[in-house]
């Protein structure tokens, strides 16, 4: 047997020193009063494995489903490449204050040092307060020596590109690129399945005990891409009732799908699972005998074995990010 319905998972909420309350107030996550920075929507990261929230598989976890159904669940090509390792990690992030200036290693370094995938990622901005910004790549040619000088002087932000942002903006972050999410930003993040981050600078921030968070100066030095990016923001076109590409990278492809009428996936020939993140509106994913509702801030996984389904908007337009490995 194969899995024949759209799957939802229980969000895994992560407290963060820079987190806020928007994941609760704007996306409806059930949380306590502590600052919640991230909602992990689809994950097989150890100790953070997603649990099914709906249907006959409710209570099963994602890793068990992959182990049991293998290529029927993830797709033949995906299974040949990754085996039972799930390649993606899907999140919503609420940055009330600035995240640390950081970067992520590539596959080679991450495997060598951490037995992990690297961490290529992309951001889709869902909401941004006035004057919110991202720090993203160097704004000038920087040598290792110059970088270390700025690091010692705690002036790293001055050599980074800063860009004010608004809803709908997209940024692709290759491994090695220095970056930080600024305060006042709510976003969706698609990334490789990795929790490896090298922290370079943390705004001289301390916790309640007066301690600063660990920095990873030596590990980061060999992982940094010192090149100035050719472009900073990803440009794309969004067409109504059409799946339009935003990012295609070595590790994932993300399209945007904005629908105001029934959108049918009939005889889907893609040999892969598909993940949908709802970034606005609400709707229902329907199969012959199953209906899965979705609203802003929720995520659905379509197993590779499910070839036909319909997406019906309720609160229109329904805006989805459509992600495949």
Residue frames relative to the residue before (quaternion, step in Angstrom):
aa qw qx qy qz dx dy dz
X 1.0000 0.0000 0.0000 0.0000 0.00 0.00 0.00
X 0.2083 -0.7619 0.5997 0.1285 3.54 -1.24 0.50
X 0.5636 -0.5942 0.4527 0.3526 3.56 -1.28 0.33
X 0.0723 -0.8479 0.5244 -0.0309 3.57 -0.61 1.17
X 0.6939 0.4072 -0.3335 0.4913 3.59 0.93 0.79
X 0.5746 -0.5884 0.4363 0.3651 3.62 -1.21 0.48
X 0.2503 -0.8119 0.5200 0.0887 3.57 -0.72 1.13
X 0.1394 -0.7400 0.6519 0.0898 3.52 -1.15 0.83
X 0.2425 -0.7713 0.5751 0.1249 3.55 -1.17 0.65
X 0.5429 -0.5807 0.4918 0.3552 3.55 -1.29 0.41
X 0.4319 -0.7059 0.4841 0.2843 3.64 -0.68 0.98
X 0.2538 -0.7335 0.6111 0.1553 3.56 -1.12 0.75
X 0.1739 -0.8300 0.5261 0.0642 3.57 -0.25 1.30
X 0.1733 -0.8017 0.5707 0.0404 3.54 -0.94 1.03
X 0.3351 -0.7189 0.5718 0.2098 3.56 -0.78 1.03
X 0.0024 -0.7862 0.6172 -0.0299 3.55 -1.04 0.86
X 0.5853 -0.6036 0.4150 0.3476 3.57 -1.07 0.74
X 0.7312 0.4062 -0.2119 0.5054 3.58 1.17 -0.64
X 0.4895 0.7096 -0.4035 0.3067 3.60 1.29 -0.05
X 0.2650 -0.7682 0.5662 0.1382 3.54 -1.32 0.25
X 0.6487 -0.5263 0.3961 0.3811 3.57 -1.08 -0.78
X 0.4484 0.7330 -0.4372 0.2655 3.64 1.22 -0.08
X 0.5840 0.5665 -0.3905 0.4308 3.60 1.08 -0.53
X 0.6724 0.4448 -0.2798 0.5213 3.57 1.22 -0.51
X 0.7612 0.4192 -0.2306 0.4377 3.58 0.64 -1.11
X 0.7762 0.3361 -0.1872 0.4996 3.61 1.02 -0.71
X 0.7870 0.3039 -0.1583 0.5130 3.61 1.07 -0.68
X 0.5108 -0.7207 0.3777 0.2776 3.57 1.27 0.17
X 0.3701 0.7184 -0.5122 0.2908 3.60 1.13 0.45
X 0.3877 -0.7135 0.5343 0.2349 3.57 -1.05 0.76
X 0.1599 0.8009 -0.5498 0.1750 3.55 -0.38 1.26
X 0.5164 -0.6031 0.4966 0.3507 3.55 -1.32 0.23
X 0.7163 -0.4647 0.3087 0.4191 3.58 -1.24 -0.23
X 0.4958 0.6525 -0.4415 0.3654 3.62 1.22 -0.02
X 0.5845 -0.5983 0.4034 0.3710 3.61 -1.11 0.54
X 0.1326 -0.7933 0.5927 0.0419 3.59 -0.58 1.18
X 0.1965 -0.8239 0.5262 0.0753 3.55 -0.57 1.16
X 0.8228 0.1200 -0.0189 0.5552 3.58 1.01 -0.76
X 0.1375 -0.7188 0.6715 0.1165 3.50 -1.29 0.61
X 0.2109 -0.7741 0.5875 0.1054 3.56 -0.48 1.22
X 0.2371 -0.8348 0.4909 0.0769 3.53 -0.39 1.30
X 0.7790 0.0170 0.0224 0.6264 3.58 1.00 -0.87
X 0.1974 0.8084 -0.5129 0.2111 3.58 -0.34 1.23
X 0.0542 -0.7411 0.6637 0.0862 3.51 -1.29 0.60
X 0.2779 0.7457 -0.5474 0.2590 3.60 1.14 0.53
X 0.5611 -0.6258 0.4055 0.3594 3.64 -0.79 0.93
X 0.8189 0.1713 -0.2085 0.5065 3.54 -1.03 0.99
X 0.7431 0.2725 -0.1997 0.5776 3.59 1.29 0.10
X 0.2379 0.7944 -0.5151 0.2168 3.56 0.76 1.09
X 0.4691 -0.7143 0.4515 0.2565 3.57 -0.73 1.11
X 0.2292 -0.7584 0.6020 0.0992 3.52 -1.14 0.86
X 0.5024 -0.6719 0.4589 0.2926 3.59 -0.90 0.97
X 0.2634 -0.7992 0.5299 0.1055 3.57 -0.93 0.99
X 0.8010 0.2579 -0.1172 0.5274 3.62 1.17 -0.32
X 0.7996 0.3699 -0.2264 0.4154 3.55 -1.36 0.25
X 0.7724 -0.3908 0.2554 0.4306 3.53 -1.34 -0.11
X 0.6776 0.4733 -0.2907 0.4820 3.59 1.22 -0.38
X 0.3047 0.7807 -0.4982 0.2224 3.60 1.27 0.13
X 0.7674 0.3138 -0.2632 0.4933 3.56 -0.85 1.03
X 0.5741 0.5480 -0.3829 0.4728 3.60 1.25 -0.31
X 0.3203 -0.7399 0.5395 0.2427 3.58 -1.11 0.43
X 0.6885 -0.5281 0.3207 0.3798 3.53 -1.23 0.59
X 0.6529 0.5158 -0.3356 0.4417 3.60 0.90 -0.80
X 0.6386 0.5202 -0.3303 0.4610 3.59 1.01 -0.77
X 0.6364 0.5287 -0.3319 0.4532 3.60 1.00 -0.76
X 0.6533 0.4969 -0.3145 0.4769 3.58 0.97 -0.83
X 0.6520 0.5178 -0.3148 0.4556 3.58 0.95 -0.87
X 0.7111 0.4697 -0.2586 0.4547 3.58 0.98 -0.83
X 0.8113 0.3044 -0.1326 0.4813 3.57 0.75 -1.09
X 0.2227 -0.8383 0.4784 0.1369 3.58 1.31 -0.24
X 0.8611 -0.0373 0.0234 0.5066 3.62 -0.84 -0.96
X 0.5700 0.5826 -0.3907 0.4278 3.61 1.10 -0.50
X 0.7101 0.4539 -0.2504 0.4765 3.56 1.10 -0.70
X 0.8070 0.2818 -0.1372 0.5006 3.61 0.77 -1.00
X 0.5615 -0.5728 0.4081 0.4360 3.61 1.19 -0.48
X 0.6068 -0.6006 0.3861 0.3492 3.58 -1.07 0.77
X 0.7011 0.4724 -0.2830 0.4530 3.59 0.78 -1.01
X 0.6420 0.5144 -0.3201 0.4698 3.56 1.00 -0.83
X 0.6703 0.4989 -0.3051 0.4569 3.58 0.93 -0.87
X 0.6303 0.5268 -0.3364 0.4604 3.60 1.03 -0.73
X 0.7087 0.4594 -0.2663 0.4644 3.58 1.00 -0.78
X 0.8302 0.2571 -0.0847 0.4874 3.57 0.84 -1.01
X 0.3529 -0.7223 0.5202 0.2885 3.60 1.17 -0.31
X 0.7732 -0.3022 0.2377 0.5043 3.59 -0.88 -0.92
X 0.4713 0.6282 -0.4676 0.4057 3.60 1.23 0.34
X 0.3087 -0.7414 0.5653 0.1883 3.58 -0.78 0.99
X 0.3788 -0.8094 0.4041 0.1953 3.63 -0.56 1.10
X 0.7695 0.3740 -0.1819 0.4846 3.62 1.15 -0.43
X 0.1326 -0.7296 0.6624 0.1061 3.52 -1.37 0.41
X 0.1388 -0.8121 0.5665 0.0161 3.56 -0.72 1.15
X 0.0102 0.8224 -0.5647 0.0685 3.59 -0.82 1.03
X 0.1879 -0.6535 0.6956 0.2320 3.45 -1.51 0.12
X 0.1375 -0.8083 0.5718 0.0285 3.59 -0.95 0.92
X 0.1016 -0.7619 0.6383 0.0426 3.56 -1.03 0.93
X 0.0761 -0.7972 0.5989 0.0023 3.54 -0.48 1.25
X 0.1927 -0.7823 0.5835 0.1019 3.59 -0.30 1.21
X 0.7659 0.0965 -0.0617 0.6327 3.56 1.13 -0.75
X 0.7249 -0.4518 0.2933 0.4294 3.58 -1.29 0.22
X 0.3844 -0.6607 0.5917 0.2560 3.53 -1.13 0.76
X 0.6385 -0.5036 0.4017 0.4212 3.56 -1.25 0.25
X 0.4771 -0.5798 0.5589 0.3518 3.54 -1.32 0.35
X 0.0829 0.8309 -0.5234 0.1695 3.56 -0.53 1.21
X 0.0839 -0.7545 0.6388 0.1250 3.51 -1.38 -0.11
X 0.3181 -0.7324 0.5708 0.1913 3.53 -1.34 0.23
X 0.4708 -0.6947 0.4650 0.2821 3.61 -0.96 0.81
X 0.5458 -0.5962 0.4714 0.3528 3.55 -1.29 0.35
X 0.7472 -0.4169 0.2714 0.4406 3.57 -1.32 0.14
X 0.6578 0.5355 -0.3193 0.4225 3.57 0.92 -0.91
X 0.6983 0.4526 -0.2700 0.4844 3.58 0.83 -0.99
X 0.6658 0.5147 -0.3142 0.4394 3.58 0.90 -0.91
X 0.6547 0.4961 -0.3169 0.4742 3.60 1.00 -0.76
X 0.6657 0.5191 -0.2960 0.4471 3.56 0.95 -0.93
X 0.7857 0.3642 -0.1729 0.4691 3.58 0.85 -0.99
X 0.8354 0.2155 -0.0488 0.5033 3.57 0.96 -0.88
X 0.3594 -0.7352 0.4897 0.3009 3.61 1.30 -0.05
X 0.5270 0.6187 -0.3746 0.4462 3.53 1.03 0.93
X 0.5681 -0.4977 0.5004 0.4233 3.53 -1.36 0.10
X 0.5231 -0.5403 0.5294 0.3927 3.52 -1.35 0.16
X 0.3780 -0.7368 0.5182 0.2138 3.58 -1.24 -0.11
X 0.0268 0.7456 -0.6575 0.1048 3.51 0.07 1.38
X 0.0210 0.8257 -0.5616 0.0490 3.59 -0.96 0.80
X 0.1445 -0.7529 0.6273 0.1371 3.53 -1.35 0.10
X 0.2482 -0.7571 0.5884 0.1378 3.54 -1.26 0.57
X 0.1062 -0.7261 0.6728 0.0938 3.54 -1.20 0.70
X 0.3262 -0.7742 0.5121 0.1789 3.60 -0.56 1.17
X 0.2077 -0.8002 0.5557 0.0880 3.57 -0.65 1.16
X 0.7779 -0.0931 0.0749 0.6169 3.58 1.10 -0.65
X 0.0026 0.7942 -0.6071 0.0251 3.56 -1.03 0.79
X 0.3986 -0.7082 0.5322 0.2372 3.55 -0.86 0.96
X 0.6839 -0.4915 0.3373 0.4206 3.56 -1.24 0.45
X 0.8413 0.1394 -0.1644 0.4958 3.54 -1.00 1.01
X 0.3677 0.7028 -0.5221 0.3135 3.61 1.16 0.38
X 0.0242 -0.8151 0.5787 -0.0114 3.56 -1.09 0.68
X 0.3180 -0.6894 0.6117 0.2222 3.48 -1.42 0.23
X 0.2469 -0.6986 0.6417 0.1979 3.54 -1.25 0.51
X 0.0742 0.8424 -0.5007 0.1847 3.51 -0.55 1.20
X 0.8415 -0.0334 -0.0089 0.5392 3.61 -0.22 1.23
X 0.5732 -0.5925 0.4418 0.3538 3.55 -1.26 0.38
X 0.3546 -0.7425 0.5319 0.2001 3.57 -1.09 0.73
X 0.7584 0.1923 -0.1229 0.6105 3.59 1.32 0.11
X 0.6221 -0.5098 0.4191 0.4213 3.55 -1.27 0.21
X 0.0246 -0.8130 0.5796 -0.0504 3.56 -0.77 1.07
X 0.2512 -0.7433 0.6020 0.1479 3.57 -0.88 0.98
X 0.6640 -0.4744 0.3720 0.4423 3.56 -1.25 0.19
X 0.6468 0.5344 -0.3192 0.4407 3.56 1.01 -0.83
X 0.6703 0.4845 -0.2953 0.4783 3.56 0.95 -0.90
X 0.6141 0.5470 -0.3386 0.4573 3.56 1.03 -0.78
X 0.6861 0.4831 -0.2882 0.4613 3.61 0.84 -0.96
X 0.6065 0.5470 -0.3501 0.4587 3.57 1.11 -0.63
X 0.6723 0.4695 -0.2926 0.4918 3.58 0.94 -0.87
X 0.6169 0.5446 -0.3496 0.4479 3.58 1.04 -0.72
X 0.6775 0.4919 -0.2848 0.4668 3.58 0.91 -0.91
X 0.7143 0.4301 -0.2411 0.4967 3.56 1.12 -0.72
X 0.3803 -0.7485 0.4523 0.3011 3.57 1.37 0.00
X 0.4981 0.6421 -0.4250 0.3988 3.56 1.01 0.90
X 0.1977 0.8225 -0.5092 0.1586 3.59 1.19 0.48
X 0.6572 0.5310 -0.3520 0.4028 3.68 0.79 -0.82
X 0.6181 0.5791 -0.3566 0.3942 3.62 1.07 -0.56
X 0.7254 0.3936 -0.2534 0.5046 3.62 1.16 -0.39
X 0.5847 0.5600 -0.3738 0.4526 3.58 1.27 0.32
X 0.5050 -0.6196 0.5081 0.3209 3.55 -1.15 0.67
X 0.0930 -0.7827 0.6140 0.0413 3.56 -0.92 0.95
X 0.0236 -0.8200 0.5709 -0.0338 3.56 -0.84 0.95
X 0.3835 -0.6894 0.5671 0.2367 3.55 -0.91 0.99
X 0.1829 -0.8220 0.5382 0.0352 3.54 -0.98 0.86
X 0.1092 -0.7661 0.6263 0.0943 3.51 -1.36 0.25
X 0.7279 -0.4316 0.3067 0.4357 3.56 -1.30 0.27
X 0.7816 0.3278 -0.2607 0.4623 3.54 -1.00 0.89
X 0.5236 0.6270 -0.4248 0.3903 3.61 1.22 -0.21
X 0.1743 -0.7823 0.5943 0.0664 3.56 -1.12 0.78
X 0.0403 -0.7833 0.6204 -0.0027 3.55 -1.04 0.86
X 0.2042 -0.7654 0.6032 0.0932 3.55 -0.92 1.00
X 0.1232 -0.8182 0.5612 0.0212 3.58 -0.70 1.09
X 0.2165 -0.7775 0.5771 0.1248 3.62 -0.24 1.20
X 0.6261 -0.5103 0.4105 0.4231 3.56 -1.23 0.33
X 0.7648 0.3655 -0.2794 0.4511 3.54 -1.11 0.74
X 0.6226 0.5545 -0.3547 0.4231 3.61 1.16 -0.35
X 0.4055 -0.7112 0.5260 0.2302 3.57 -0.79 1.07
X 0.1282 0.8075 -0.5599 0.1344 3.59 -0.87 0.91
X 0.0022 0.7680 -0.6392 -0.0394 3.55 -1.36 0.22
X 0.3531 -0.6860 0.5929 0.2306 3.54 -1.14 0.74
X 0.3497 -0.7504 0.5262 0.1944 3.57 -0.83 0.99
X 0.6444 -0.5358 0.3867 0.3849 3.55 -1.26 0.39
X 0.7573 0.3813 -0.2879 0.4452 3.55 -1.19 0.64
X 0.6088 0.5677 -0.3305 0.4449 3.59 1.28 0.28
X 0.1037 -0.7426 0.6595 0.0529 3.54 -1.08 0.91
X 0.1063 0.8283 -0.5380 0.1151 3.60 -0.63 1.06
X 0.3824 -0.6448 0.6016 0.2760 3.49 -1.43 0.23
X 0.1218 -0.7977 0.5893 0.0401 3.56 -0.96 0.91
X 0.1042 -0.7441 0.6583 0.0462 3.52 -1.02 0.98
X 0.1161 0.8141 -0.5551 0.1251 3.59 -0.74 1.00
X 0.6137 -0.4744 0.4546 0.4378 3.51 -1.35 0.05
X 0.5559 -0.6172 0.4448 0.3350 3.54 -1.19 0.55
X 0.4138 0.6701 -0.4932 0.3695 3.53 0.11 1.35
X 0.1674 -0.7690 0.6059 0.1162 3.56 -1.14 0.64
X 0.4111 0.7171 -0.4575 0.3277 3.58 1.20 0.62
X 0.0870 0.7881 -0.5979 0.1175 3.56 -0.59 1.20
X 0.2001 -0.7443 0.6242 0.1277 3.55 -1.04 0.84
X 0.2226 -0.7929 0.5603 0.0879 3.54 -0.56 1.23
X 0.2214 -0.8124 0.5321 0.0887 3.58 -0.71 1.13
X 0.7941 -0.0330 0.1101 0.5968 3.54 0.94 -0.97
X 0.1002 -0.8350 0.5409 0.0135 3.59 -0.84 0.95
X 0.6104 -0.6202 0.3430 0.3539 3.55 1.03 0.90
X 0.5330 -0.6443 0.3865 0.3891 3.60 1.23 0.55
X 0.3160 0.7769 -0.4779 0.2611 3.57 1.19 0.65
X 0.1106 -0.7798 0.6133 0.0600 3.57 -1.13 0.71
X 0.4817 -0.6580 0.4960 0.2982 3.56 -1.25 0.48
X 0.7678 -0.3704 0.2491 0.4597 3.58 -1.31 -0.15
X 0.6796 0.4583 -0.2832 0.4979 3.56 1.23 -0.44
X 0.5534 -0.6445 0.3722 0.3740 3.58 1.29 0.14
X 0.5493 0.6138 -0.3914 0.4102 3.57 1.27 0.32
X 0.3908 -0.6982 0.5511 0.2371 3.54 -1.08 0.76
X 0.5310 -0.6164 0.4655 0.3484 3.56 -1.19 0.47
X 0.6331 -0.5631 0.3882 0.3625 3.53 -1.22 0.60
X 0.2136 -0.7388 0.6254 0.1322 3.55 -1.09 0.81
X 0.2901 -0.7773 0.5434 0.1275 3.57 -1.16 0.64
X 0.0087 -0.8753 0.4835 -0.0082 3.53 0.93 1.02
X 0.7232 0.4442 -0.2661 0.4571 3.59 0.74 -0.99
X 0.6489 0.5134 -0.3223 0.4598 3.59 0.93 -0.86
X 0.6848 0.5177 -0.2897 0.4232 3.57 0.95 -0.89
X 0.5856 0.6454 -0.3771 0.3135 3.57 0.98 -0.81
X 0.7237 0.4160 -0.2423 0.4944 3.60 0.97 -0.82
X 0.6781 0.5151 -0.2790 0.4440 3.57 1.26 -0.30
X 0.5674 0.6396 -0.3754 0.3578 3.60 1.21 -0.41
X 0.2669 -0.6957 0.6434 0.1755 3.53 -1.13 0.80
X 0.2164 -0.8297 0.5060 0.0929 3.59 -0.30 1.27
X 0.4841 0.6777 -0.4402 0.3356 3.61 1.21 -0.06
X 0.4439 -0.6399 0.5499 0.3018 3.56 -1.21 0.57
X 0.4548 -0.7062 0.4568 0.2927 3.65 -0.65 1.01
X 0.5269 -0.6159 0.4808 0.3345 3.57 -1.15 0.65
X 0.7824 -0.0028 0.0132 0.6226 3.55 1.08 -0.72
X 0.3796 -0.7428 0.5115 0.2061 3.55 -1.15 0.58
X 0.7850 0.2481 -0.1317 0.5522 3.60 0.79 -0.99
X 0.4174 -0.6947 0.5319 0.2456 3.57 -1.10 0.76
X 0.2146 -0.7670 0.5916 0.1248 3.58 -0.81 0.99
X 0.0744 0.7935 -0.5990 0.0768 3.56 -1.06 0.76
X 0.3348 -0.7099 0.5823 0.2116 3.53 -1.34 0.32
X 0.1571 -0.7841 0.5960 0.0724 3.56 -0.94 0.92
X 0.0944 -0.8049 0.5859 0.0038 3.57 -0.62 1.20
X 0.5238 -0.6612 0.4398 0.3082 3.58 -0.88 0.96
X 0.8581 0.0653 -0.0960 0.5002 3.55 -1.03 0.97
X 0.6200 0.4681 -0.3470 0.5254 3.54 1.17 0.75
X 0.3796 -0.6998 0.5536 0.2445 3.56 -0.98 0.84
X 0.0546 -0.8373 0.5419 -0.0487 3.58 -0.31 1.33
X 0.4584 -0.7179 0.4560 0.2582 3.57 -0.76 1.05
X 0.1987 -0.7468 0.6241 0.1156 3.55 -1.13 0.82
X 0.8034 -0.0310 0.0940 0.5872 3.56 0.71 -1.16
X 0.0156 0.7395 -0.6726 -0.0211 3.53 -1.09 0.80
X 0.0327 0.8122 -0.5745 0.0961 3.55 -0.53 1.21
X 0.7095 -0.4444 0.3055 0.4537 3.62 -1.20 0.04
X 0.7840 0.3747 -0.1713 0.4644 3.59 1.10 -0.60
X 0.8094 -0.0011 -0.0021 0.5872 3.61 1.15 -0.39
X 0.2145 -0.7252 0.6352 0.1564 3.50 -1.37 0.39
X 0.0678 -0.7989 0.5976 0.0061 3.57 -0.88 0.99
X 0.0978 -0.7671 0.6336 0.0260 3.52 -0.92 1.05
X 0.2994 -0.6982 0.6030 0.2436 3.55 -1.31 0.25
X 0.0849 -0.7888 0.6087 -0.0014 3.53 -0.96 0.96
X 0.0152 -0.7878 0.6142 -0.0439 3.58 -0.53 1.22
X 0.0110 0.8375 -0.5426 0.0639 3.58 -0.48 1.20
X 0.0975 -0.7803 0.6146 0.0627 3.55 -1.12 0.77
X 0.7207 0.2593 -0.2143 0.6062 3.54 1.34 0.35
X 0.7005 -0.4562 0.3124 0.4513 3.60 -1.21 0.21
X 0.1250 -0.7799 0.6127 0.0278 3.56 -0.88 1.05
X 0.1553 -0.8302 0.5336 0.0448 3.57 -0.51 1.20
X 0.1801 -0.7109 0.6702 0.1137 3.52 -1.11 0.86
X 0.0314 0.8281 -0.5542 0.0780 3.58 -0.24 1.26
X 0.8440 -0.0446 -0.0192 0.5341 3.55 -0.78 1.11
X 0.0148 0.8362 -0.5442 0.0668 3.52 0.82 1.09
X 0.2243 -0.8092 0.5345 0.0955 3.57 -0.63 1.15
X 0.4648 0.6722 -0.4622 0.3441 3.60 1.24 0.00
X 0.2966 -0.7716 0.5438 0.1445 3.55 -0.74 1.10
X 0.5975 0.5333 -0.3656 0.4742 3.55 0.62 1.14
X 0.5205 -0.5472 0.5265 0.3903 3.53 -1.33 0.17
X 0.1875 -0.7545 0.6144 0.1345 3.58 -1.29 0.33
X 0.1723 -0.7691 0.6081 0.0953 3.57 -1.02 0.84
X 0.1330 -0.7738 0.6160 0.0636 3.56 -1.02 0.91
X 0.1173 -0.7555 0.6417 0.0601 3.56 -0.93 0.99
X 0.2790 -0.7565 0.5663 0.1707 3.59 -0.77 0.98
X 0.0997 -0.8203 0.5628 0.0184 3.58 -0.56 1.18
X 0.7905 -0.0139 -0.0515 0.6102 3.60 1.28 0.06
X 0.7826 0.3215 -0.2472 0.4724 3.55 -1.21 0.59
X 0.2719 -0.7313 0.5890 0.2107 3.55 -1.29 -0.41
X 0.0665 0.8059 -0.5847 0.0648 3.55 -1.22 0.39
X 0.3835 -0.6971 0.5551 0.2425 3.54 -1.34 -0.28
X 0.2607 -0.7121 0.6304 0.1662 3.55 -1.10 0.84
X 0.0662 -0.8331 0.5488 -0.0213 3.57 -0.61 1.14
X 0.1111 -0.7250 0.6742 0.0869 3.52 -1.17 0.79
X 0.7645 -0.3437 0.2399 0.4898 3.62 -1.23 -0.14
X 0.8404 0.0906 -0.0134 0.5342 3.60 0.89 -0.87
X 0.7144 0.3774 -0.2633 0.5271 3.61 1.13 0.50
X 0.0802 -0.7794 0.6202 0.0388 3.58 -1.11 0.76
X 0.0807 -0.7928 0.6041 0.0068 3.57 -0.84 1.04
X 0.2710 -0.7782 0.5396 0.1726 3.62 -0.49 1.10
X 0.0552 -0.7753 0.6278 0.0416 3.54 -1.24 0.49
X 0.0198 -0.7833 0.6213 0.0069 3.56 -1.09 0.74
X 0.7450 -0.3940 0.2795 0.4600 3.56 -1.32 0.22
X 0.7959 0.2626 -0.2232 0.4977 3.55 -0.83 1.07
X 0.6516 0.4751 -0.3326 0.4890 3.60 1.25 0.18
X 0.2526 -0.7709 0.5777 0.0906 3.53 -1.30 0.50
X 0.1051 -0.7785 0.6176 0.0397 3.55 -1.10 0.78
X 0.1915 -0.7497 0.6219 0.1203 3.56 -1.14 0.76
X 0.1977 -0.7532 0.6202 0.0945 3.55 -0.92 1.02
X 0.3568 -0.7383 0.5223 0.2340 3.65 -0.52 1.08
X 0.6286 -0.5559 0.3887 0.3805 3.59 -1.16 0.57
X 0.6529 0.5460 -0.3106 0.4232 3.59 1.10 -0.67
X 0.6343 0.5030 -0.3371 0.4807 3.60 1.23 -0.32
X 0.1201 -0.8637 0.4893 0.0139 3.57 -0.15 1.30
X 0.7941 0.2223 -0.1165 0.5535 3.60 1.12 -0.49
X 0.2444 0.7429 -0.5973 0.1780 3.57 -0.88 0.98
X 0.3036 -0.7375 0.5758 0.1799 3.55 -1.30 0.33
X 0.2316 -0.7371 0.6179 0.1458 3.53 -1.18 0.67
X 0.0740 -0.8189 0.5689 -0.0163 3.56 -0.54 1.23
X 0.3133 -0.7578 0.5338 0.2064 3.64 -0.53 1.07
X 0.2202 -0.7373 0.6220 0.1449 3.56 -1.17 0.67
X 0.7384 0.1515 -0.0794 0.6523 3.55 0.80 -1.11
X 0.1178 -0.8528 0.5088 0.0001 3.54 -0.24 1.32
X 0.5531 -0.2059 -0.8066 -0.0316 1.50 -2.09 1.38
X 0.3971 -0.6748 0.5728 0.2426 3.52 -1.21 0.66
X 0.1078 -0.8145 0.5700 0.0104 3.56 -0.65 1.15
X 0.0160 -0.8214 0.5660 -0.0685 3.56 -0.63 1.22
X 0.2766 -0.6652 0.6574 0.2209 3.51 -1.31 0.52
X 0.1733 -0.7926 0.5833 0.0388 3.57 -0.79 1.13
X 0.0380 -0.8537 0.5149 -0.0689 3.56 -0.30 1.31
X 0.0381 0.7620 -0.6461 0.0240 3.55 -1.02 0.90
X 0.5293 -0.6231 0.4575 0.3498 3.62 -1.15 0.50
